[in-house]
């Protein structure tokens, strides 16, 4: 099955998703962004469009709270 035949459902899943699918869906909708993850060498990767580290931390904590609410 080709990637073009996949219809995003917009639901919570327990399956890992391709990075490109996440970025393609998010890019048109986001004004500012924090990206974190593991690169292909297993090294931590972090980038942000926020200049203020406090804003980054606040966003991470807000997302953490939302994630913890998912059952």
GUSE-560239 format. One record per atom (N, C-alpha, C): residue number from 1; atom name; x, y, z. Coordinates in nm, 3 decimals. Example, Ala and Ser with C-alpha at 12.3 -4.5 7.8 and 13.67 -1.06 7.14 Angstrom:
<nodes>
NODE   k  a       x       y       z
NODE   1  N   1.319  -0.569   0.780
NODE   1 CA   1.230  -0.450   0.780
NODE   1  C   1.320  -0.330   0.780
NODE   2  N   1.285  -0.225   0.708
NODE   2 CA   1.367  -0.106   0.714
NODE   2  C   1.290   0.003   0.787
</nodes>
This chain:
<nodes>
NODE   k  a       x       y       z
NODE   1  N   0.085  -0.118   0.000
NODE   1 CA   0.000   0.000   0.000
NODE   1  C   0.089   0.123   0.000
NODE   2  N   0.060   0.218  -0.084
NODE   2 CA   0.136   0.342  -0.096
NODE   2  C   0.097   0.438   0.016
NODE   3  N   0.191   0.525   0.052
NODE   3 CA   0.166   0.628   0.154
NODE   3  C   0.052   0.720   0.109
NODE   4  N   0.034   0.737  -0.021
NODE   4 CA  -0.072   0.823  -0.075
NODE   4  C  -0.211   0.767  -0.053
NODE   5  N  -0.222   0.637  -0.026
NODE   5 CA  -0.352   0.574  -0.005
NODE   5  C  -0.396   0.575   0.141
NODE   6  N  -0.313   0.628   0.230
NODE   6 CA  -0.344   0.629   0.373
NODE   6  C  -0.425   0.754   0.406
NODE   7  N  -0.538   0.734   0.472
NODE   7 CA  -0.623   0.845   0.514
NODE   7  C  -0.602   0.867   0.663
NODE   8  N  -0.550   0.986   0.703
NODE   8 CA  -0.530   1.013   0.845
NODE   8  C  -0.664   1.023   0.918
NODE   9  N  -0.677   0.951   1.027
NODE   9 CA  -0.802   0.949   1.102
NODE   9  C  -0.808   1.054   1.211
NODE  10  N  -0.692   1.102   1.256
NODE  10 CA  -0.691   1.202   1.361
NODE  10  C  -0.731   1.148   1.497
NODE  11  N  -0.695   1.023   1.523
NODE  11 CA  -0.727   0.961   1.652
NODE  11  C  -0.598   0.922   1.723
NODE  12  N  -0.609   0.895   1.851
NODE  12 CA  -0.494   0.848   1.929
NODE  12  C  -0.465   0.704   1.888
NODE  13  N  -0.339   0.673   1.867
NODE  13 CA  -0.299   0.538   1.828
NODE  13  C  -0.186   0.489   1.916
NODE  14  N  -0.172   0.360   1.927
NODE  14 CA  -0.061   0.301   2.001
NODE  14  C   0.052   0.262   1.907
NODE  15  N   0.037   0.292   1.778
NODE  15 CA   0.138   0.259   1.679
NODE  15  C   0.228   0.378   1.651
NODE  16  N   0.357   0.353   1.627
NODE  16 CA   0.448   0.459   1.586
NODE  16  C   0.410   0.504   1.447
NODE  17  N   0.425   0.634   1.420
NODE  17 CA   0.393   0.691   1.290
NODE  17  C   0.519   0.745   1.225
NODE  18  N   0.523   0.750   1.092
NODE  18 CA   0.639   0.806   1.024
NODE  18  C   0.656   0.955   1.054
NODE  19  N   0.780   0.998   1.073
NODE  19 CA   0.809   1.138   1.104
NODE  19  C   0.751   1.230   0.997
NODE  20  N   0.769   1.196   0.871
NODE  20 CA   0.721   1.281   0.762
NODE  20  C   0.570   1.303   0.771
NODE  21  N   0.495   1.202   0.807
NODE  21 CA   0.349   1.216   0.818
NODE  21  C   0.313   1.317   0.927
NODE  22  N   0.384   1.311   1.039
NODE  22 CA   0.359   1.404   1.149
NODE  22  C   0.391   1.547   1.106
NODE  23  N   0.509   1.567   1.046
NODE  23 CA   0.550   1.701   1.004
NODE  23  C   0.461   1.756   0.893
NODE  24  N   0.424   1.673   0.797
NODE  24 CA   0.338   1.719   0.687
NODE  24  C   0.202   1.764   0.739
NODE  25  N   0.147   1.693   0.836
NODE  25 CA   0.017   1.729   0.892
NODE  25  C   0.025   1.854   0.979
NODE  26  N   0.136   1.873   1.048
NODE  26 CA   0.148   1.983   1.143
NODE  26  C   0.189   2.115   1.078
NODE  27  N   0.274   2.110   0.977
NODE  27 CA   0.337   2.230   0.922
NODE  27  C   0.240   2.340   0.880
NODE  28  N   0.133   2.311   0.808
NODE  28 CA   0.044   2.420   0.766
NODE  28  C  -0.032   2.486   0.882
NODE  29  N  -0.038   2.418   0.996
NODE  29 CA  -0.121   2.466   1.107
NODE  29  C  -0.043   2.536   1.218
NODE  30  N   0.089   2.522   1.222
NODE  30 CA   0.167   2.571   1.335
NODE  30  C   0.229   2.708   1.307
NODE  31  N   0.230   2.790   1.412
NODE  31 CA   0.294   2.922   1.407
NODE  31  C   0.433   2.915   1.469
NODE  32  N   0.444   2.841   1.579
NODE  32 CA   0.573   2.821   1.648
NODE  32  C   0.582   2.674   1.684
NODE  33  N   0.703   2.622   1.701
NODE  33 CA   0.718   2.478   1.718
NODE  33  C   0.838   2.443   1.806
NODE  34  N   0.826   2.331   1.875
NODE  34 CA   0.936   2.266   1.946
NODE  34  C   0.944   2.124   1.891
NODE  35  N   1.062   2.083   1.850
NODE  35 CA   1.083   1.949   1.796
NODE  35  C   1.183   1.878   1.885
NODE  36  N   1.146   1.759   1.931
NODE  36 CA   1.240   1.681   2.009
NODE  36  C   1.224   1.535   1.974
NODE  37  N   1.334   1.463   1.982
NODE  37 CA   1.330   1.322   1.948
NODE  37  C   1.469   1.264   1.941
NODE  38  N   1.479   1.149   1.875
NODE  38 CA   1.606   1.079   1.857
NODE  38  C   1.642   1.083   1.709
NODE  39  N   1.769   1.113   1.680
NODE  39 CA   1.810   1.108   1.540
NODE  39  C   1.843   0.965   1.502
NODE  40  N   1.885   0.944   1.378
NODE  40 CA   1.910   0.808   1.329
NODE  40  C   2.030   0.742   1.397
NODE  41  N   2.113   0.822   1.465
NODE  41 CA   2.227   0.767   1.539
NODE  41  C   2.193   0.741   1.685
NODE  42  N   2.068   0.764   1.723
NODE  42 CA   2.027   0.743   1.862
NODE  42  C   2.061   0.859   1.953
NODE  43  N   2.100   0.972   1.895
NODE  43 CA   2.133   1.091   1.973
NODE  43  C   2.009   1.178   1.992
NODE  44  N   2.002   1.244   2.106
NODE  44 CA   1.892   1.336   2.135
NODE  44  C   1.894   1.452   2.037
NODE  45  N   1.777   1.488   1.984
NODE  45 CA   1.764   1.601   1.893
NODE  45  C   1.663   1.699   1.951
NODE  46  N   1.698   1.828   1.949
NODE  46 CA   1.608   1.932   1.999
NODE  46  C   1.625   2.056   1.912
NODE  47  N   1.513   2.115   1.871
NODE  47 CA   1.513   2.243   1.800
NODE  47  C   1.385   2.315   1.836
NODE  48  N   1.390   2.448   1.831
NODE  48 CA   1.272   2.526   1.867
NODE  48  C   1.271   2.657   1.790
NODE  49  N   1.153   2.703   1.757
NODE  49 CA   1.139   2.835   1.696
NODE  49  C   1.123   2.942   1.804
NODE  50  N   1.108   2.903   1.929
NODE  50 CA   1.098   2.996   2.041
NODE  50  C   1.237   3.045   2.079
NODE  51  N   1.254   3.175   2.098
NODE  51 CA   1.381   3.230   2.144
NODE  51  C   1.396   3.215   2.295
NODE  52  N   1.286   3.216   2.366
NODE  52 CA   1.286   3.213   2.513
NODE  52  C   1.271   3.070   2.563
NODE  53  N   1.371   3.022   2.637
NODE  53 CA   1.366   2.887   2.693
NODE  53  C   1.250   2.867   2.789
NODE  54  N   1.209   2.973   2.857
NODE  54 CA   1.094   2.964   2.948
NODE  54  C   0.966   2.932   2.873
NODE  55  N   0.950   2.989   2.755
NODE  55 CA   0.832   2.959   2.672
NODE  55  C   0.833   2.813   2.628
NODE  56  N   0.953   2.763   2.595
NODE  56 CA   0.966   2.622   2.555
NODE  56  C   0.926   2.532   2.671
NODE  57  N   0.979   2.560   2.788
NODE  57 CA   0.949   2.478   2.905
NODE  57  C   0.801   2.483   2.939
NODE  58  N   0.739   2.601   2.931
NODE  58 CA   0.597   2.613   2.959
NODE  58  C   0.516   2.527   2.862
NODE  59  N   0.551   2.533   2.733
NODE  59 CA   0.480   2.452   2.634
NODE  59  C   0.499   2.302   2.660
NODE  60  N   0.621   2.261   2.693
NODE  60 CA   0.646   2.120   2.722
NODE  60  C   0.563   2.073   2.842
NODE  61  N   0.556   2.154   2.945
NODE  61 CA   0.478   2.116   3.063
NODE  61  C   0.328   2.111   3.032
NODE  62  N   0.281   2.204   2.950
NODE  62 CA   0.139   2.203   2.911
NODE  62  C   0.108   2.077   2.830
NODE  63  N   0.199   2.040   2.740
NODE  63 CA   0.180   1.918   2.661
NODE  63  C   0.189   1.794   2.750
NODE  64  N   0.279   1.796   2.847
NODE  64 CA   0.293   1.684   2.940
NODE  64  C   0.162   1.663   3.018
NODE  65  N   0.102   1.773   3.062
NODE  65 CA  -0.024   1.765   3.135
NODE  65  C  -0.133   1.704   3.046
NODE  66  N  -0.140   1.745   2.919
NODE  66 CA  -0.239   1.691   2.827
NODE  66  C  -0.213   1.543   2.802
NODE  67  N  -0.088   1.504   2.786
NODE  67 CA  -0.052   1.365   2.763
NODE  67  C  -0.090   1.278   2.882
NODE  68  N  -0.065   1.325   3.000
NODE  68 CA  -0.096   1.249   3.121
NODE  68  C  -0.246   1.229   3.139
NODE  69  N  -0.327   1.315   3.075
NODE  69 CA  -0.472   1.302   3.084
NODE  69  C  -0.528   1.197   2.989
NODE  70  N  -0.446   1.149   2.894
NODE  70 CA  -0.491   1.048   2.798
NODE  70  C  -0.488   0.913   2.865
NODE  71  N  -0.597   0.839   2.856
NODE  71 CA  -0.601   0.706   2.919
NODE  71  C  -0.608   0.598   2.816
</nodes>
